Amino acid sequence: MAASAPSSSGNEPDPNSTNLRPPGSSYDAWCGVAHGCSRKLGMKICGFLQKNNNLEEKISSFKERSSKDLLDNSDRDSRFRRTETDFSNLFARDLLPAKNGEEPTMQFLLEVVDILTNYVRKTFDRSTKVLDFHHPHQLLEGMEGFNLELSDQPESLEQILVDCRDTLKYGVRTGHPRFFNQLSTGLDIIGLSGEWLTSTANTNMFTYEIAPVFVLMEQLTLKKMREIIGWPDGEGDGIFSPGGAISNMYSVMIARYKFFPEVKTKGMTAAPRLVLFTSEHVSLIQHSFPQQNRLHIQSHGVCLQGCVPMFVNATAGSTVYGAFDPIHEIADICEKYNMWLHVDGAWGGGLLMSRKHRHKLCGVERANSVTWNPHKMMGVPLQCSAILVRERGVLSGCNSMCAGYLFQPDKQYDVSYDTGDKAIQCGRHVDIFKFWLMWKAKGTIGFEQHIDKCLDLSHYLYTKIKGRKGYQMVFDGEPQHTNVCFWYLPPGIRDMPDGQEKREKLHKVAPKIKALMMESGTTMVGYQPQGDKVNFFRMVISNPAATRSDIDFLTDEIERLGQDL
Amino acid sequence: MAASAPSSSGNEPDPNSTNLRPPGSSYDAWCGVAHGCSRKLGMKICGFLQKNNNLEEKISSFKERSSKDLLDNSDRDSRFRRTETDFSNLFARDLLPAKNGEEPTMQFLLEVVDILTNYVRKTFDRSTKVLDFHHPHQLLEGMEGFNLELSDQPESLEQILVDCRDTLKYGVRTGHPRFFNQLSTGLDIIGLSGEWLTSTANTNMFTYEIAPVFVLMEQLTLKKMREIIGWPDGEGDGIFSPGGAISNMYSVMIARYKFFPEVKTKGMTAAPRLVLFTSEHVSLIQHSFPQQNRLHIQSHGVCLQGCVPMFVNATAGSTVYGAFDPIHEIADICEKYNMWLHVDGAWGGGLLMSRKHRHKLCGVERANSVTWNPHKMMGVPLQCSAILVRERGVLSGCNSMCAGYLFQPDKQYDVSYDTGDKAIQCGRHVDIFKFWLMWKAKGTIGFEQHIDKCLDLSHYLYTKIKGRKGYQMVFDGEPQHTNVCFWYLPPGIRDMPDGQEKREKLHKVAPKIKALMMESGTTMVGYQPQGDKVNFFRMVISNPAATRSDIDFLTDEIERLGQDL
């Protein structure tokens, strides 16, 4: 037996647990007793003991520092030089796993955390700018002390810390209460903690063997999501993927496999020419299917000779308008013609968490597959997207390779928990933990409150600008999601007669206001043209930090910056 | 103008910078002077001033605490109760952006960091176990205080902290010096810091507008990688993707687009039946092409009637054996028959950083595209994979949709920096920062040293066990990569005559030893069968924490656990 193998005797402290003091302390004795109690009670006692345990440690550490501080004033500088780390002579090679690397590693990580917590505080501070805009050439030329070029020789850890500060300084605060530019906004503190832990664990969702806890969390969370969709007992299948486009790609692949399984081995020649129907305003399905074989919903019924209609994508929350397709009506057609029904709820799926708004996805339980991105409306940090499938087995049927060098059926645990054969990836990032932790911390009702609040805010914006001078709505009626699409007409354009000249002028307004916004750094909102509609603002609200005052700020800012255009 | 818009007057402190003191302090005055100096000097002065600035702050904060501590001993408990946060009555809703949420947010994040830094310390401590194995049903039934189920109601932050501790406790320490189970191992402290920052920034690689710094870092890093591949002036294109399988999928898509661009709009009917050649032992290319249309390299020359050979995948570092295909010879064939040459260097690409080992990829500069995963051999945290393309423009030609609602050509900056139209994804996670930061911190030579060290270690293992009693190598000769594949024959099997019985017994040895290893938690190494070869161990070394003593530990452990099988 190797001399350095840890002992497995039961009386030794568990080397995997943190914050335990040496055996024999009152903490350990009491914790032993606590573990004999019922689970809930035992846990509470242990939590209490552990807290007080930490507390005592902190007290003594402070005591030490205090006495040094007050009793030995003359020596302060040298003492601080000793505890304060000089990073200018330290390099990556001095950190763990280097010999004696523990102390510099801890000091370095704490410095990084200091930078990050400062950033978090500023993110929520409305007197901080959303961004400090610079053009690409400016950043490439190098700002003071910030040089993006990579070199052969290492930089000191001091420079690395400067680089971290600068990276944040010249970036965009997507969690700022006045950042409205994307479908994914906000900085959830629990989600952030979850990501920090995920990157510290740095594992892979491939097998239970190397990600036991995360694999189970994924399984339970997917089941919960399927229950919320309305599939009986939450039965079915699913997986987290790197984003909505890839989740949608999964849906096309499994539908094709379901109808024409030989495609897996023989390629597309094993199937007739397949047709996919999708609504006009959808982005995420585009990459999975050639343009010509995509038909828009309003033209269904059209028959292409020799083609087989196979797949309908119903959009639940379109990117620009936030529109929801009528799922029940589409499901009727799919049943009649035996087509796969996919619901792309990348953006709108979150509304399923709200008793008030989930009716917008009415009929979703009839779908064969659903894309749902918690990283959008639910405020989970990017990336977090799920593809959910009603029928069990088709996901691994479609993607499995049963490669012996990837999965070993003769392992000691139940290998049905290995997820890799369902995925198109080998290494799969752990996207589940932050989401699971947020769900624990907020509860289902917490997500519901967040979603209801965002929809309330967009209702507030809609009613505020609907009849307001200078504003014109892009589509009629109350928005279904938080997307509020509008033109702002500066005074100089407002009274122009309708026509090409006005259109051309109006087309330039949103880009100009957006550019001024970014240069002043006060807020960010998206704009785009759509079909024959000239550039308009698309306001979306998924940011949990936003309030009515921020909505007011946005319209004030648009009016201020657009005044003289 | 909105009352709350921050002033943009030049004399005010920059609200985006951290750690600045109020104006008028000597720090600011001096920093102003420093900014007038040359870039390098100014930066150094500023760094020095900023450090001392922090130091002064820390001194006064300690002063405050110290005097309270010593001068008011009787009140200590109540004071500690005030600074010590009781998380049992706090919930996610009490954190930022909640009113008065700043203090609990900071306290909570610091508690999380305390858990994480403890975990990091233990990870590198050889007296800590690699894992604390439990079966799926055990974790699902719930360990003490650790319940994976999600509920409608929120849990307290105290419980959330317990959940974080338990998640790590029951997980696998992939950075442990004795974790050899995957191609991705290790816990790089700079990479970890980079991931923490990335998740704090929580943005998306889609446009320059929302990820200015990261987009430029990606561009510069890809150029550097292309230079290292050997493409003239580092010209070409590329993108970071969620993993090697998706990078390889990109290569197949762009090759198909290059030869048959109409596939993009008309689908596979616009192309003849395409054939792809790949080496036998490759995993990552599998999902992009139907099985029947994949031919193994050794059978090239075979002609399938009506098929067009289009694409050859040369593997640079196969998953199990770490074998490198002869790229020059394959490139000759590709040139002769006008086929796309892709080099899958997901695992072996890192060797390009080593002057000693890069000859194994000799000819890689003749490839049309290269997959290279820094998250494997280079120790970058998962996920970090690049697809590099020699010809500029073909990546966006293949994937662009030019959707007005995604990209606005009338933005104020040079929109050629927007990356989204190259990608098959919309939301794309920031995978670049940790890699860029590691490169800064280690330099090219740091990666080289890491790679040379890992290959030295595998050489050490190979020479150690090659002639050793009880060991048998799976393939002849020195391994090309760090993959060392071997059988361990317990004493009871060693002297059996060759034949089916011995094969059957030997087939069960590796799974049994692996199961015992996991149960004792001391180390982890992979095994698998391959073709007609029964289960063997595949040792791979990418872990920067591993030393010769850990290699010795592994063989000792295999012998200890396999002794009586």
Interface residues (C-beta under 8 A of the other chain):
Chain A: M1 A2 S4 A5 P6 S8 D14 P15 N16 S17 T18 N19 H35 R39 K40 G42 M43 C46 G47 K51 L55 K58 I59 F62 K63 R65 S66 S67 D69 L70 R76 F80 E84 S88 F91 A92 R93 L95 L96 P97 G101 E102 T105 M106 F108 L109 L110 V112 V113 I115 L116 T117 N118 Y119 V120 R121 K122 F124 D125 R126 S127 T128 K129 L131 D132 F133 H134 H135 P136 H137 L139 L140 G142 E144 G145 N147 L148 E149 L150 S151 D152 Q153 P154 E155 L157 E158 Q159 I160 V162 D163 C164 R165 D166 T167 L168 K169 Y170 G171 V172 T174 G175 P177 N181 Q182 L183 S184 L187 I189 I190 L192 S193 E195 W196 L197 S199 T200 A201 N202 T203 N204 F206 Y208 E209 I210 A211 P212 V213 F214 L216 M217 L220 T221 K224 P242 G243 G244 A245 I246 M249 V263 K264 T265 K266 G267 M268 T269 A270 R273 H281 S283 L284 Q286 H287 F289 P290 Q291 Q292 N293 T319 V320 N373 H375 K376 P381 L382 Q383 S385 N399 M401 A403 G404 Y405 L406 Q408 D410 K411 Q412 Y413 D414 Y417 I424 Q425 C426 G427 R428 H429 F433 W436 L437 M438 W439 K440 A441 K442 G443 T444 I445 G446 K508 P511 K514 A515 M518 E519 S520 G521 T522 M524 Y527 Q528 P529 Q530 N535 R538 P544 A545 S549 D552 F553 D556 E557 R560
Chain B: M1 A2 S4 A5 P6 S8 D14 P15 N16 S17 T18 N19 H35 R39 G42 M43 C46 G47 K51 L55 K58 I59 F62 K63 R65 S66 S67 D69 L70 R76 F80 E84 D86 S88 F91 A92 R93 L95 L96 P97 G101 E102 T105 M106 F108 L109 L110 V112 V113 D114 I115 L116 T117 N118 Y119 V120 R121 K122 F124 D125 R126 S127 T128 K129 D132 F133 H134 H135 P136 H137 L139 L140 G142 E144 G145 L148 E149 L150 S151 D152 Q153 P154 E155 L157 E158 Q159 I160 V162 D163 C164 R165 D166 T167 L168 K169 Y170 G171 V172 T174 G175 P177 N181 Q182 S184 L187 I189 I190 L192 S193 E195 W196 L197 S199 T200 A201 N202 T203 N204 F206 Y208 E209 I210 A211 P212 V213 F214 L216 M217 L220 T221 K224 P242 G243 G244 A245 I246 M249 V263 K264 T265 K266 G267 M268 T269 A270 R273 H281 S283 L284 Q286 H287 F289 P290 Q291 Q292 N293 T319 V320 N373 H375 P381 L382 Q383 S385 N399 M401 A403 G404 Y405 L406 Q408 D410 K411 Q412 Y413 D414 Y417 I424 Q425 C426 G427 R428 H429 F433 W436 L437 M438 W439 K440 A441 K442 G443 T444 I445 G446 K508 P511 K514 A515 M518 E519 S520 G521 T522 M524 Y527 Q528 P529 Q530 N535 R538 P544 A545 S549 D552 F553 D556 E557 R560
